[in-house]
Amino acid sequence: MMIRVILMGLLVVSFGNISYAQSDTASETPKEVQLKEQLREAEKSAEEAEAARKNAEKEEKKAEKKQKKLERVLDDIEDKKEDIAKGEEEVRELETELREGKSKGELSPNKIMKLNEDILDEKKDILKHQQKLAKLRQKQ
């Protein structure tokens, strides 16, 4: 019984302290209110600045990625131009070999067929490279 009375007394005292503490915070001075408002505004502007920084980084990465892609496309265009030039050179060499071999009579009919097939294959490859080059130029 005695313990109950003591516990009840402690509860009453502690509730009184809690309500007293709450009443202290409710009566803030105008200066404290102003400082808290400034703190909230500073935190808000800091969050906005952080968001803006993140967006700027994101845009920068996006621009770098776009630049790298463009450089890759330009490199691929140059590679295709080189492939076309090599193919055309190969066709000229094969046609020269065929012409000279025919004029001298040194080529067998099988060799002539083989050279003609090689020429056609090279011309097909050149066409493929030209089509790929056109697609790459559209990506530019």
C-alpha positions in Angstrom: 0.0 0.0 0.0 2.8 2.4 0.9 4.5 1.6 -2.4 1.4 2.5 -4.3 1.2 5.9 -2.6 4.8 6.6 -3.3 4.5 5.6 -7.0 1.4 7.7 -7.3 3.2 10.7 -5.8 6.1 10.2 -8.2 3.7 10.0 -11.2 2.0 13.3 -10.2 5.4 15.0 -9.7 6.8 13.7 -13.0 3.6 14.7 -15.0 3.9 18.1 -13.4 7.5 18.4 -14.6 6.6 17.4 -18.1 3.8 19.9 -18.4 6.0 22.6 -16.9 8.7 21.7 -19.5 6.2 21.9 -22.3 5.0 25.3 -21.1 8.6 26.5 -21.2 9.0 25.6 -24.9 5.7 27.1 -25.8 6.8 30.6 -24.6 9.7 31.1 -27.0 11.0 34.6 -27.5 10.5 36.3 -30.9 14.3 36.1 -31.3 14.2 32.3 -30.9 11.3 32.0 -33.4 13.2 34.1 -35.9 16.4 32.1 -35.5 14.5 28.8 -36.0 12.8 30.2 -39.1 16.2 31.3 -40.5 17.6 27.8 -39.7 14.7 26.2 -41.6 15.2 28.5 -44.5 19.0 27.8 -44.6 18.3 24.1 -44.5 15.8 24.4 -47.3 18.2 26.4 -49.5 21.0 23.9 -48.7 18.7 21.1 -49.8 17.8 23.0 -53.0 21.5 23.7 -53.7 22.3 20.0 -53.2 19.6 19.0 -55.6 20.8 21.6 -58.2 24.4 20.3 -57.8 23.2 16.7 -58.4 21.2 17.8 -61.5 24.2 19.6 -62.8 26.4 16.5 -62.3 23.7 14.4 -64.0 23.6 16.8 -67.0 27.4 16.9 -67.2 27.6 13.1 -67.3 24.8 13.0 -69.9 26.8 15.5 -72.1 30.0 13.5 -71.7 28.2 10.3 -72.7 26.7 12.1 -75.8 30.2 13.5 -76.7 31.8 10.0 -76.4 29.0 8.5 -78.5 29.5 11.2 -81.2 33.3 10.6 -81.2 32.7 6.8 -81.6 30.4 7.5 -84.5 33.0 9.7 -86.1 35.7 7.1 -85.6 33.4 4.5 -87.1 32.7 6.7 -90.1 36.5 7.1 -90.7 36.9 3.3 -90.4 34.2 2.7 -93.0 35.8 5.2 -95.3 39.1 3.4 -95.0 37.4 0.0 -95.5 35.8 1.3 -98.7 39.1 2.7 -100.0 40.9 -0.5 -99.3 38.1 -2.5 -101.0 38.2 -0.2 -104.1 42.0 -0.6 -104.2 41.6 -4.4 -104.0 39.1 -4.4 -106.8 41.5 -2.3 -109.0 44.3 -4.7 -108.3 42.2 -7.8 -109.1 40.9 -6.2 -112.3 44.4 -5.3 -113.3 45.6 -8.8 -112.6 42.7 -10.2 -114.6 43.3 -7.8 -117.6 47.1 -8.4 -117.7 46.6 -12.2 -117.3 44.1 -12.3 -120.1 46.2 -10.2 -122.4 49.3 -12.4 -121.8 47.2 -15.6 -122.0 48.6 -16.8 -118.6 45.3 -17.4 -116.8 43.4 -20.6 -116.9 39.6 -20.4 -117.1 39.4 -21.5 -113.4 41.7 -18.7 -112.4 39.7 -16.2 -114.4 36.5 -17.3 -112.7 38.2 -17.1 -109.3 39.3 -13.5 -110.0 35.9 -12.5 -111.2 34.3 -14.0 -108.0 36.9 -12.2 -105.9 36.1 -8.9 -107.6 32.3 -9.4 -107.1 32.9 -10.3 -103.4 34.9 -7.1 -102.9 32.3 -5.0 -104.6 29.6 -6.6 -102.3 31.8 -5.7 -99.3 32.2 -2.2 -100.6 28.4 -1.9 -101.0 27.9 -3.1 -97.4 30.4 -0.6 -96.1 28.8 2.2 -98.0 25.4 1.3 -96.5 26.9 1.2 -93.0 28.5 4.5 -93.7 25.2 6.1 -94.7 23.6 4.8 -91.5 26.5 6.2 -89.4 26.2 9.6 -91.1 22.5 9.6 -90.2 23.4 9.1 -86.5 25.8 12.0 -86.6 
